[in-house]
Amino acid sequence: MAAADVPAVRPGAPPGSALAGALRSVGMSLLPVAAAFVVGAVVLAVTGWDPISVYRVMAREAFGSTARVESTLAAATPLLFAGLATAIAFRGGVFNIGVDGCFVLGGLAAAWLGAALTGLPGWLLIPVCVLAGMITGAVWSAPPAFLRVRLGVDEVVSTLMLNFVAIGLASWIVNTLLLAQGTANSASSPVAPQAELPGLGGDVTLGLVIALVGVVFYGVWTRWSASGYELRMTGLNPAFAQTAGISVPRVVFQAMLWSGLVAGAGGAAHALGVVHRFVDGFSPGYGFTGIAIALLARNGAVGIVLASILFGALASAGATVQLFSDIPLDIVDVLQGTIMVFAAVQVVDLRRRIRRQAA
């Protein structure tokens, strides 16, 4: 299974149809969100809550002030990386769910170097740590990519299993080799002050800018470059791509590596900008939320940004609402899960129509 886009406008269509196609695409992306909020409203009503009041409070806590917007953007930052990493693989026709493992190991590598290379200046140390995270994520993605390309092993199984291996390996390392002296918590030593990503206001750091630059690059690359065209064609119709002279195994392998690289960069940004070390339980499942974001965005760059902000708002507002009211935090899980279900259903239908048109 992989997500893909359908051309919104046929060649030779009237100019006005471009706007209609874009609006239709936006509307289709919003359908899972609307359906999820309807389901959430039913759940709230059945359990004795006023849905409108609850949603009003959540909207206020997510966007009601500058500080709340900053919290939402901070929560959306790791999701941008995770959503982008997942979308790259989906574009290439591979359902990579190993983003979480790459995120964790990328964060571990960055935190380790950030605490070890204290003699380097910040302008050099930060890029070194981020690069280490990127390389680690790409290396961790290489085995399932090889298994898929050479042996036909289902990447869903291999990447899912490697997630557990990555989390277990990182936990063992941080509790043995990198455990900070004098602490009972499963945490590494703090990174050097010059390794911390600069803040941009509130909890927002330079990691947000890095993520947005990555999304912009992705959008331009997939739309205007030859390799981006190969990626899209491979995801849409591998048989046609192979017939057209595109090396499908090469494109799939590269898509997996790029996906791991972006996820590793996200882990590095999270370690340097938010946690300032590596801790056991470093990722609360960012990689799996990234699947929902990529599905909801239909792999589009603008959609990734909007979907990440949506999930960031749900996470930020949910945590705040729980502190100051009796509204159950579980409603956030209901909304996120329902969005993912409806988005997945929509993508399955989308793929069916693509194959029918290609037949």
N, C-alpha and C positions, 0 to 999 in steps of 0.2 A: 504494500500500500504506500502511496506517496501522493503528496499534494501537488497540484499543478494549476496553472491558469489557463483559461480559455480566452482566445482573442475576442475582445469586446466588439470589434468593428470589422466587418468583412472588407477585403480590398475593393476599392471602387465605390464604397458606400458614401452617401452624402456627408458633407462636412459636419452637419448638425448631429449626425449619429454618433460622433466621437463623444460629445458631451452626454448623450443619452446612454452610451455604453459605460462611461465612467460612473454616472449616477446609478446605473443598474448594478455595477460591481460593488459600489459602496453599500447600496441597499441590501445586496445579498450577504455582505459581510456583517451587516448590522442585525440580520435576522436571528442568528444564534444568540446575540446579546439580548435582544428583545424577548426571545423565547425563554431565556434563562431568568430574566427578571420577572416574567409572568409566573414561572414555576416557583421562584423564590417568594413571590407575593402569596401564592397559594399556600406554601409551607408556613409562612408567617401568619396568615389568616387562620389556618387550621390550629396553630399553636397559641392563638389568642393575641397576636400582635397586629397593629395597624400597619400594613405594608407601606402606605404613603408616608407615614411619620418616620418609619425606620429608614426608608430610602432618603428622605429629606435630611435626616441626621447624618447618614453616611456621606451624602454629597457635601454637606457643610464641613464635616471632618476631613474630607479629602481635598476640597478646593475653597474652603471658606475664608482663608487668609493667606498671606504670603508664607508664613511658617508652615501651614498645612500643605500648600502647594509644593514647597521644598521637600517636605516629608514624602509626599507622593512621588516626586521625581527621584528622590533617593531610593525609594522602594522599587521604582521602575528600572533603575540602572542595571542591576544584574539580570533583570528580565529581558532587557534589550539585547544583551549579549547572548543569553540563552535562546531567545526567539530567533535572532539572526543566525546563530549557529545551526539551529534546527532547520530553518528555512533554506539554507544553502544546500543541505543534504536533500531535503524534499524536492528542491528544484531539479536536482540531478536524478531523481527517481529512486532514492534510497530512504528508507524510514529509519533514520538514526535516532535511537533513544538513549545513546550513551553520552549525551551532552553533560549530564550531571557528573559523571565520573571524570570527564576532562576538566570540568569546572573545578572540582575538588582538588585534583592533582596539580592543576595550574596554580591554584591558590597556595598549595603547599610549597611548590617550587619557589614562587615569588616571596613567600613569607620567610622561607629558609635563607635565601640570598639576601633579602632585606635586613635580616638580623645578623648575617655573617659578614657581609662586605661593608662594615661600618666606616671604613676609611675612604670610600668613594664619595664624591660630591653628589648632591641630589640630582643634578641635571644628567648625570651618567648612571647613577644607581637605579633610578626609576625605570629608564628604558631597559636596562639589563634585567631587572626583575620581571618586567612585563614580557620581554622577549623570552625569558626562561619559562614563563607560564604558557606562552604561545607554543613553544617548541614541545613542552611536555604534553599539552593537549593534542598536538598533531601526532606525536609519537604514540600516544595511547590509542589514537584512532586508527593507526596503521594496521594492527593485527586483524580487526574485524573487516577493514577494507580489503585486505589481502584475501581473507577467507571468502568474502563475497565474490570478488573478481575471479579468483583462481579456482576455488572449490565449490562455488555456488551456495555457500552457507548463508542461511537467512540472517541478515544483519539485525533484525529485531531481537532474535535470540542471543546472538553473540554480544551485541552492545548492552543489552539488559543485564546479562551475566557479568560483563566487565564493569558495570556500574557497582555491583556489590563487591567485586574484587578491589576496585579503586577505593571505595569507602573504607573497606576493611584494612587495606594496605596503608592508607593515610592515617587511620586510627592507630595502627600499630606503630608507625613511625613517630607520630606526635607523642605517644605515650612511652616511647623508649628512647630513640635517638635524639629527638628534638624537644623533649619535655623540659620546660623552663624550670630552673632551679628555684626551690623554695615555694613551689605552688602545688596544690593538691589537684588542681583542675587539669584537664587534658588539653593543654595549650602550649604552644611554642613560645620562645622568647619574643618580646615585642620587636618590630622592625625598627631600624634606626630612624630618628626623627626626619632626616633628609629623604628617607625612602617613602614617607607618607605622601599620598597624592594631595595636592593643594585643594583647599575647600573653596567652593563657589557661593557659599551662603547656606546656612543651616546645615543639614546633613548631606547636601549635594557636593560632590567632589569632581575633580577633573575626569573621573571615570565616565561621567555622563557625556562629556564632550567626546571622549574617545569612542564611546558606543555610538553616538550619533554620526560621527565621521565614518565609522565602519558601515553604518546603515546606508549613508549617502553613497559611499563607494560601491556598496553592493548593488544599489539601485542603478547606478550609472553603468557598472560592469555588466550586469545581466541584460541590460537593455541595449547597450551600444557596442560592446566588444565582441570579437569573434568567439573567444572562449566562453563568454556569457551566453551567446547564442547556442553553442554546443551544449552547454549545461541545460538550457531550457528545452532544447529539442530532445535531449536524452531523457529528460523527465516526462515530456509529453508523449513521446512515441519512440522507444528504443529501437524498434525494428526499422522505422523510417530513418532514424539517425544513423544507424549502421549502414543502411543502403546509400545514404548520402555521403558516406565516406568518413563519418565521425567514429572515432575509436571509443565505443561505449565503455569498455572496461577502464580505459584511461580516465575518462570523464568521471565515472563513478568513484574510482580510487581518489582522484583529486578532490571531489566533492566531500568525501569523508574526511580527508586531511584538512581541508579548509574549515570544515565544521568543527573539528577538534581544536584547530588553531584559534578560532574565534572564542570557543568555550573556554580554552585555557587563558586567553586574554581577559575574559570576564572574571575568572577566578583570581587572577593576579590583581585586577583593579579592585575587586572586593576585599582582598587581603590587605592591600596597601592603602585603600581609601576609607574602609569602614571598620574592619576588625583589627587592623594593624598587627596582626599575628595570625597564626593558624590555630583553630580550635576544633576539637572533636564536634561533629555536627555542623561543620562549616557551611554546608548548603542544606536548607530546609526543603529541598526538592525543586530548585530553580530550573533544572534541566527538564523536569516533567511539565512545569508550567510553560516552559518554552515551546513544548509541543502544542499546547493549546493556543499560544500566541501565533505560532506559524500557521496553524490550521485556520484560525480566525482571520488572520491577515491574508490568507491565500498566497503566502510567500511574497507579498508585495512590500516594498521598502516603507512606504507611507503607512500601510496597514500594520507593520511590525511596531512602528513608533506608537500609533494610536492604541493598539492592543496592549502593549507594554504599559502605557500610562493607565489604561483601564484596570489591568490586574494590579498595578502598583497602587492605584487609588483604593481598590478593594482591600488590599493588604494593609495599607496605612490607615484607612478609615476603620477597618475591622478591629485593629489593635487598639485604636483610640476609643472607639465606641465601647469596647469591652471594659475600659478603665472607668468610664464616667456614666455608664448606664447599665441596665440589666439586659440589654439586647444581646442575644446569644451570638458568640463569635462563629458558631457553626454555620450561620447563614452565609458567611463569606465562602466557606467550603462548598456549600450547596450551589451558589452562583457560579463559582469557578468550574466546578465539575459539570454543571449543566451546560455552560457555554462550550466546554470541550466536547461534550456528547453531541450537541446540535451541530457544532462546527465539523466534527468528524462525519456525521451523517451527510452533511451538505457536500463535503469533499468526495465521499464515496459516490454520490449522485453525479458530481462534476466529472469524476474520472469515467463513469459509465457513459456519459454523453460524449466525452472526448474520444473514447474508443469506438463509439458508434459512428462518429463523424469520420474517424480515420479508416474505418472498415470499407 
